[in-house]
Amino acid sequence: MKLFYAPGSSSLLVHIVLHEAGLPFTAVRIDEHTKIIDGGGDYKKVNPLGYVPALELDDGTLLTEGVAIVQYIADQVPHKKLAPPNDTIERTKLQSWLNFFASEMHKGGFSPLFYKGIPEEAKAVFRARLAARFAHLDEHLRDNEYIMGQDHSVVDAHFFVVSNWANWVNFDLSPYPNVLSYRNRIAARAAVRSAMEAEGLIPWPSSQPA
Ligand SMILES: N[C@@H](CCC(=O)N[C@@H](CS)C(=O)NCC(=O)O)C(=O)O
């Protein structure tokens, strides 16, 4: 398998899950701005939409959209228990959380804070939305070791990656102590460290890659 990634971006979710799964893969870096593939080539010929992550399977199939890709990986290694089995209510709950992090936290929360050209007044709206969602997550993590309860899953990599971005947009996480201790637990996982090291993000906090 071949992972197309840009350091520290949402593709880090897939990078971490590939390490958690212990499956063989190669990681290919994309310049997020120029869409040039490290070593040469136009990433838009791989994914016409130009964004990462994308995972190319050994038979040439291209998977896109992080929340779908990580479930595909989890299903290849059911013994690793990275996601509850399909056709269970727990799997639906996992999908609900994955969608929450992709939509409410990523696209409807952090993404606008990265965009140049969005006025500070508008960014304040998204900061307030994020604050409400972090407060909800902090409450949830008061009694839960992981997002899914007592069991680690792919959604923990998702929240870890999304909350990393707080550092890059100066969003203060100190009002959320349960989130902070949760982040430390997830950051200590070998798979998380390996993926972050491979993307040049250790030591963390790291500055945002150019
Ligand atoms: N819907 C996609 C969005 C992925 C996404 O937003 N990727 C960003 C990095 S975090 C990206 O590659 N942005 C560059 C671009 O859109 O041109 C997913 O959830 O996988």
The ligand as an SDF file (V2000), in Angstrom:
LIG
                    3D

 20 19  0  0  0  0  0  0  0  0999 V2000
  -12.5410   15.2690    3.0540 N   0  0  0  0  0  0  0  0  0  0  0  0
  -11.1370   14.9850    3.1720 C   0  0  0  0  0  0  0  0  0  0  0  0
  -10.4220   16.2900    3.4980 C   0  0  0  0  0  0  0  0  0  0  0  0
   -8.9430   16.1230    3.6400 C   0  0  0  0  0  0  0  0  0  0  0  0
   -8.2470   17.4630    3.7990 C   0  0  0  0  0  0  0  0  0  0  0  0
   -8.8470   18.4650    4.1910 O   0  0  0  0  0  0  0  0  0  0  0  0
   -6.9400   17.4690    3.5070 N   0  0  0  0  0  0  0  0  0  0  0  0
   -6.1690   18.6850    3.6130 C   0  0  0  0  0  0  0  0  0  0  0  0
   -5.0560   18.5270    4.6580 C   0  0  0  0  0  0  0  0  0  0  0  0
   -5.7310   18.4050    6.2830 S   0  0  0  0  0  0  0  0  0  0  0  0
   -5.5080   18.9900    2.2830 C   0  0  0  0  0  0  0  0  0  0  0  0
   -4.8930   18.1390    1.6670 O   0  0  0  0  0  0  0  0  0  0  0  0
   -5.6870   20.2430    1.8390 N   0  0  0  0  0  0  0  0  0  0  0  0
   -5.1080   20.7170    0.6240 C   0  0  0  0  0  0  0  0  0  0  0  0
   -6.1550   21.0760   -0.3930 C   0  0  0  0  0  0  0  0  0  0  0  0
   -7.3670   20.9680   -0.1080 O   0  0  0  0  0  0  0  0  0  0  0  0
   -5.7500   21.4680   -1.4810 O   0  0  0  0  0  0  0  0  0  0  0  0
  -10.8770   13.9170    4.2370 C   0  0  0  0  0  0  0  0  0  0  0  0
  -11.5730   13.9670    5.2690 O   0  0  0  0  0  0  0  0  0  0  0  0
  -10.0170   13.0410    4.0590 O   0  0  0  0  0  0  0  0  0  0  0  0
  1  2  1  0
  2  3  1  0
  2 18  1  0
  3  4  1  0
  4  5  1  0
  5  6  2  0
  5  7  1  0
  7  8  1  0
  8  9  1  0
  8 11  1  0
  9 10  1  0
 11 12  2  0
 11 13  1  0
 13 14  1  0
 14 15  1  0
 15 16  2  0
 15 17  1  0
 18 19  2  0
 18 20  1  0
M  END
$$$$
